[in-house]
Amino acid sequence: MDTDYFQHEGISFASLMYSPERLQYLEKDFHVRDDDVYIVSYPKSGTTWMMEILSLICKNGDFAWCREVPNFMRIPWLDVSGIGEKLVDECQSPRFLASHLPIQCFPKSLSSSKAKIIYIARSPKDVLVSLYHFANMSYLVKKSNSFDEFMKDFLQGSVPFGSWFDHIKGWMQMKDNKNFLFVTYEDLSQDHRGTIKKICTFLEKELEEQAIDLVVEHSSFSSMKNNSMSNNSLVPDYVIDTKNNNFMRKGIIGDWKNHFTQKQKEYMDKIYQQKMKDLDVKFSWDEHL
């Protein structure tokens, strides 16, 4: 099966799961509710992990829901057409929804609402590696002839949802908004419990320490990888070929070191510094430049 893209506001979207009509509706006519909570991210940045954490927080650590209902039904994808639209329409308040949309494509009604945004980001080098492997097992991202070729497409923003740099810089415009929480994949990896407590505070959700223990335990990489409701093994094989691949691959920080040559590292570091020089924010991965 070929992977087809269409363009919306100069950004590529996979025709298999997205449509111009859905994106136009979301941007102009979708009503953001004051009690909505959105997980927003660039692809391969930890969205599935955050979906599991929020599912567990909602249920006070009880993992039964996560074992019985697929994650995309617990927290529907806002931007997916077809079944995604139906799941969002049927979602009862307070809604927890996920999205990969860049800020300029997000519903305009967000600006006049009290909805909360949890933006999860990850080192662009690890995002690139994860997206490269994902392209080789899915029909949502076009495969490349080599890792070097894929890197160039990524750095040019010629992949679904456009430029990683534009995506994060766009959403970081909201960093001082009290209804915006910025979390990194690295935060979750290095201080899992502390970051979960931070998320609870942001959501104004008080959990007992025992409930926090359960959220930590059941949102671990090993727990999710062994849970068919969380590891995306139930996604149709016309979207992802999971027979010879695993959606949840390693779940580690710094896997890029196993893929990059020194020349590729230096090239990406140079592009990163050029693209991010005007953003007055320091990230944990900056120290590796």
C-alpha positions as CSV (number, residue, x, y, z in Angstrom):
1,M,0.0,0.0,0.0
2,D,1.3,3.4,-0.9
3,T,1.4,6.3,1.6
4,D,-0.3,9.4,0.2
5,Y,-0.1,12.9,1.7
6,F,-2.3,15.9,1.1
7,Q,-1.3,19.5,2.0
8,H,-3.2,21.7,4.5
9,E,-1.8,25.1,5.2
10,G,1.5,23.9,3.7
11,I,1.8,20.9,6.0
12,S,1.7,17.2,5.0
13,F,-1.0,14.9,6.4
14,A,-1.5,11.2,5.7
15,S,-4.6,10.7,3.6
16,L,-5.2,7.3,5.2
17,M,-6.4,8.8,8.6
18,Y,-6.8,12.6,8.0
19,S,-8.9,14.7,5.6
20,P,-9.0,18.3,4.5
21,E,-12.6,18.5,5.5
22,R,-11.9,17.4,9.1
23,L,-9.0,19.8,9.5
24,Q,-11.0,22.7,8.1
25,Y,-13.9,21.9,10.5
26,L,-11.7,21.6,13.5
27,E,-9.9,24.9,12.8
28,K,-13.0,27.0,12.2
29,D,-16.0,25.3,13.7
30,F,-15.0,22.9,16.4
31,H,-16.1,24.0,19.9
32,V,-13.5,23.6,22.6
33,R,-15.1,23.2,26.0
34,D,-13.8,24.8,29.2
35,D,-13.3,21.5,30.9
36,D,-11.5,19.8,28.0
37,V,-8.0,18.5,28.4
38,Y,-5.8,18.0,25.3
39,I,-2.6,16.0,25.0
40,V,-0.7,17.7,22.2
41,S,2.6,16.6,20.7
42,Y,4.6,16.2,17.6
43,P,4.5,12.5,16.6
44,K,6.7,10.0,18.4
45,S,7.2,12.3,21.4
46,G,5.4,10.2,24.1
47,T,1.7,10.7,23.3
48,T,0.8,7.0,24.0
49,W,2.6,7.2,27.3
50,M,0.7,10.3,28.3
51,M,-2.6,8.8,27.3
52,E,-1.9,5.9,29.7
53,I,-1.0,8.2,32.5
54,L,-4.1,10.3,32.1
55,S,-6.3,7.3,31.9
56,L,-4.9,6.0,35.2
57,I,-5.1,9.4,36.9
58,C,-8.8,9.6,35.8
59,K,-9.5,6.3,37.5
60,N,-7.4,7.0,40.6
61,G,-4.9,4.5,39.7
62,D,-7.3,1.7,38.9
63,F,-5.9,-0.1,35.9
64,A,-9.0,-2.1,34.9
65,W,-10.1,0.6,32.3
66,C,-6.7,0.4,30.7
67,R,-6.9,-3.4,30.5
68,E,-10.3,-3.4,29.0
69,V,-10.6,-0.4,26.6
70,P,-8.1,0.5,23.8
71,N,-6.3,3.8,24.5
72,F,-7.7,5.5,21.4
73,M,-11.2,4.9,22.8
74,R,-10.3,6.1,26.3
75,I,-8.7,9.3,24.9
76,P,-9.9,9.8,21.3
77,W,-7.8,11.5,18.6
78,L,-9.2,14.9,17.8
79,D,-7.8,15.2,14.3
80,V,-8.4,11.7,12.9
81,S,-11.3,11.5,10.4
82,G,-13.8,8.7,10.2
83,I,-13.9,6.7,13.4
84,G,-12.0,9.4,15.2
85,E,-14.7,12.0,14.5
86,K,-17.4,9.6,15.9
87,L,-15.4,8.9,19.1
88,V,-14.8,12.6,19.7
89,D,-18.5,13.4,19.1
90,E,-19.6,10.7,21.6
91,C,-17.0,11.7,24.2
92,Q,-18.7,13.0,27.4
93,S,-17.4,15.9,29.5
94,P,-14.8,16.3,30.8
95,R,-13.2,15.2,27.6
96,F,-9.6,14.0,27.3
97,L,-8.5,14.2,23.7
98,A,-5.2,13.8,21.9
99,S,-3.8,15.7,18.9
100,H,-0.7,16.1,16.8
101,L,-1.9,19.4,15.3
102,P,0.5,22.4,15.1
103,I,-0.9,25.4,16.9
104,Q,-2.0,27.2,13.7
105,C,-4.2,24.2,12.7
106,F,-5.8,23.8,16.2
107,P,-9.4,24.9,16.8
108,K,-9.5,28.7,17.1
109,S,-12.0,28.4,19.9
110,L,-9.1,27.3,22.2
111,S,-8.1,31.0,22.7
112,S,-11.5,31.9,24.3
113,S,-11.7,28.8,26.5
114,K,-10.4,27.5,29.8
115,A,-9.3,24.2,28.3
116,K,-6.1,22.7,29.5
117,I,-3.2,21.7,27.2
118,I,-0.6,19.2,28.2
119,Y,2.2,19.5,25.6
120,I,4.7,16.7,25.6
121,A,8.0,17.1,23.7
122,R,11.1,14.9,23.2
123,S,14.6,15.4,21.9
124,P,14.3,15.8,18.2
125,K,17.1,13.3,17.6
126,D,15.2,10.6,19.4
127,V,11.9,11.7,17.6
128,L,13.7,11.4,14.3
129,V,14.9,7.8,15.1
130,S,11.5,6.7,16.4
131,L,9.7,8.2,13.4
132,Y,12.1,6.5,11.0
133,H,11.4,3.1,12.5
134,F,7.6,3.9,12.5
135,A,7.8,4.8,8.8
136,N,9.1,1.3,8.2
137,M,6.1,-0.3,9.9
138,S,3.2,2.0,9.0
139,Y,1.4,3.5,6.1
140,L,1.2,6.9,7.7
141,V,4.7,8.0,7.0
142,K,6.5,7.6,3.7
143,K,9.5,5.3,3.8
144,S,12.9,6.5,2.7
145,N,15.8,4.7,1.0
146,S,18.1,5.5,3.9
147,F,18.3,7.0,7.3
148,D,20.3,9.9,5.9
149,E,17.5,10.6,3.4
150,F,14.9,10.4,6.1
151,M,16.8,12.8,8.2
152,K,16.9,15.4,5.5
153,D,13.1,15.1,5.0
154,F,12.6,15.5,8.8
155,L,14.8,18.6,9.0
156,Q,13.0,20.1,6.0
157,G,9.6,19.4,7.6
158,S,8.6,17.1,4.6
159,V,7.0,14.6,7.0
160,P,3.5,14.4,8.4
161,F,2.6,17.4,10.7
162,G,5.5,19.4,9.3
163,S,8.6,20.7,11.0
164,W,9.4,19.6,14.5
165,F,11.0,23.0,15.0
166,D,7.9,24.9,13.9
167,H,5.6,22.7,16.0
168,I,7.4,23.1,19.3
169,K,8.0,26.8,18.7
170,G,4.4,27.4,17.9
171,W,3.0,25.7,21.0
172,M,5.7,27.3,23.3
173,Q,3.9,30.6,22.6
174,M,1.5,29.4,25.3
175,K,4.3,28.5,27.9
176,D,3.2,31.3,30.3
177,N,-0.5,30.4,30.1
178,K,-1.7,28.9,33.4
179,N,-3.7,26.3,31.4
180,F,-0.6,25.1,29.6
181,L,1.7,22.4,31.0
182,F,5.0,21.6,29.2
183,V,6.3,18.1,29.9
184,T,9.1,16.2,28.2
185,Y,9.6,12.5,27.5
186,E,12.9,12.9,29.4
187,D,11.0,14.2,32.4
188,L,8.8,11.1,32.4
189,S,11.8,8.8,32.0
190,Q,14.1,10.4,34.7
191,D,11.5,11.4,37.3
192,H,8.4,9.4,36.5
193,R,6.7,9.8,39.8
194,G,7.5,13.5,40.2
195,T,6.2,14.3,36.8
196,I,3.0,12.3,37.4
197,K,2.4,14.4,40.6
198,K,3.1,17.5,38.6
199,I,0.4,16.5,36.1
200,C,-2.0,15.8,38.9
201,T,-1.5,19.2,40.3
202,F,-2.0,20.8,36.9
203,L,-5.3,18.8,36.5
204,E,-6.3,19.8,40.1
205,K,-6.7,16.1,40.8
206,E,-5.7,15.0,44.3
207,L,-4.5,11.4,44.5
208,E,-3.4,9.4,47.6
209,E,0.2,8.2,47.6
210,Q,-1.1,4.6,47.1
211,A,-3.0,5.7,44.0
212,I,0.1,7.5,42.7
213,D,2.0,4.2,43.2
214,L,-0.5,2.5,41.0
215,V,-0.3,5.1,38.2
216,V,3.5,4.8,38.3
217,E,3.4,1.0,38.2
218,H,0.9,0.7,35.4
219,S,2.3,3.4,33.2
220,S,5.7,1.8,33.1
221,F,7.1,0.9,29.7
222,S,7.0,-2.9,30.5
223,S,3.4,-2.7,31.7
224,M,2.2,-0.8,28.6
225,K,4.2,-3.0,26.2
226,N,2.5,-6.1,27.6
227,N,-1.0,-4.6,27.4
228,S,-2.7,-5.0,24.1
229,M,-5.1,-2.1,25.0
230,S,-2.1,0.2,25.2
231,N,0.6,-1.0,22.9
232,N,-1.4,-0.3,19.7
233,S,-1.3,-3.9,18.6
234,L,-5.0,-3.6,18.0
235,V,-4.6,-0.9,15.3
236,P,-5.7,-2.3,11.9
237,D,-2.9,-3.7,9.8
238,Y,-3.8,-1.5,6.9
239,V,-2.5,1.3,9.2
240,I,0.3,-0.4,11.0
241,D,2.0,-3.7,10.2
242,T,2.6,-5.0,13.7
243,K,3.3,-8.6,12.6
244,N,7.0,-8.1,12.2
245,N,7.4,-4.9,14.2
246,N,6.5,-3.6,17.6
247,F,5.0,-0.1,18.0
248,M,6.6,0.2,21.5
249,R,10.2,-0.4,20.5
250,K,12.6,0.6,23.3
251,G,11.2,3.5,25.2
252,I,14.7,4.9,26.1
253,I,16.5,8.2,26.0
254,G,19.4,8.7,23.7
255,D,18.7,5.9,21.2
256,W,19.8,8.4,18.5
257,K,23.4,7.6,19.5
258,N,22.9,4.1,18.0
259,H,21.9,5.6,14.6
260,F,23.7,8.9,14.0
261,T,27.2,9.1,12.5
262,Q,29.3,12.0,13.8
263,K,28.7,13.9,10.6
264,Q,24.9,13.5,10.9
265,K,25.1,14.7,14.5
266,E,27.0,17.8,13.6
267,Y,24.7,18.5,10.7
268,M,21.6,18.2,12.8
269,D,23.1,20.2,15.7
270,K,23.8,23.0,13.2
271,I,20.3,23.1,11.9
272,Y,18.9,22.9,15.4
273,Q,20.9,25.9,16.6
274,Q,19.8,27.9,13.5
275,K,16.1,27.0,13.9
276,M,15.9,27.4,17.7
277,K,18.2,30.5,18.3
278,D,15.2,32.9,18.8
279,L,13.4,30.7,21.3
280,D,14.1,31.8,24.8
281,V,13.7,28.3,26.3
282,K,16.3,25.8,27.3
283,F,15.6,22.1,27.0
284,S,17.2,19.1,28.7
285,W,18.5,17.8,25.4
286,D,20.3,21.1,24.6
287,E,23.3,19.9,26.7
288,H,24.0,17.2,24.2
289,L,24.6,19.7,21.3
